[in-house]
Amino acid sequence: MDWFPALHEFPLFHQSWDGFTIIDLIAASTNALNGALLARRPDHYKHYTVVGIILMAFLGGIGGGVSRDIVLNRVPSAFTNPWYIVFCTVAGVIGLTISYNTGQKFREGVFGIMTSFSLPWYAVVGADAALHAHLPLLGAVVIGVIGPTAGRYFIDVTSGVTPKHFVRGEWFVGAAVLASVLYIIFTGVGLSIWPATILTFVIAFAFRIAAVSLRWEEPEPWEPAAVQKGEGPRKSLEESIHDEFAKP
């Protein structure tokens, strides 16, 4: 059968592994793990099946990258490189296993660290792709925000939850903006992709962790006292992790 390639000719074994691809795969895999975990959180879970959880992992893992590539008018990398599907599937299975082993209660502290880890990677990939597409600097920043946040948007909407972009949070979109701007600056002064990426990651990751730990939040418009009264206090990252591992 001429249409069936030999194993050594299968596309899985003929992919480039440049810096851009490696960073994008790291971001996609981490976000896929986050997506599977998020889908099992009590405020998102809607009696999803095993297949449903894996699909949520795909939404989180490649949703941002596909959105980014479509805006840039190119075939999404996730559909031309099979490793995206492989890594996102593995990450989804791992996330599903973790969620089932820890019960229905979601581990908020660990999830906060994972999302903080993945966000700068995807922002860097988006900003780099936009710069190579010769978009203006502001356009590159917007693309850098779409990559790390679109997957979360799809999961929230699918689960009937107000997307995290629009509600009080610890600088979710702000951290993506910071990472995009930093990467553009670092590449603008002549740094190559890896030094620029590592510096961007360290700063943006530290900022995001600090925001989660110290409960720095995006400012809200003025609200009536009655509305504010109904809001409860929010736990810090340390408190969430302590509660997570505390003995029942």
Buried (B, 14 or more C-beta within 10 A) or exposed (E): EEEEEEEEEEEEEEBEEEBBBBBBBBBBBBBBBBBBBBBBBEEBBEEBEEEBBBBBBBBBBBBBBBBBBEBBEEEBBBEEBBBBBEBBBBBBBBBBEBBEEBEEEBBBBBBBBBBBBBBBBBBBBBBBBBBEBEBEBEBBBBBBBBBBBBBBBBBBEBBEBEBBBEEEBBBBBBBBBBBBBBBBBBBEEEBEBEEBBBBBBEBBBEBBBBBBBEBBBBEEEEEEEEEEEEEEEEBBBEBBBEEBEEEE
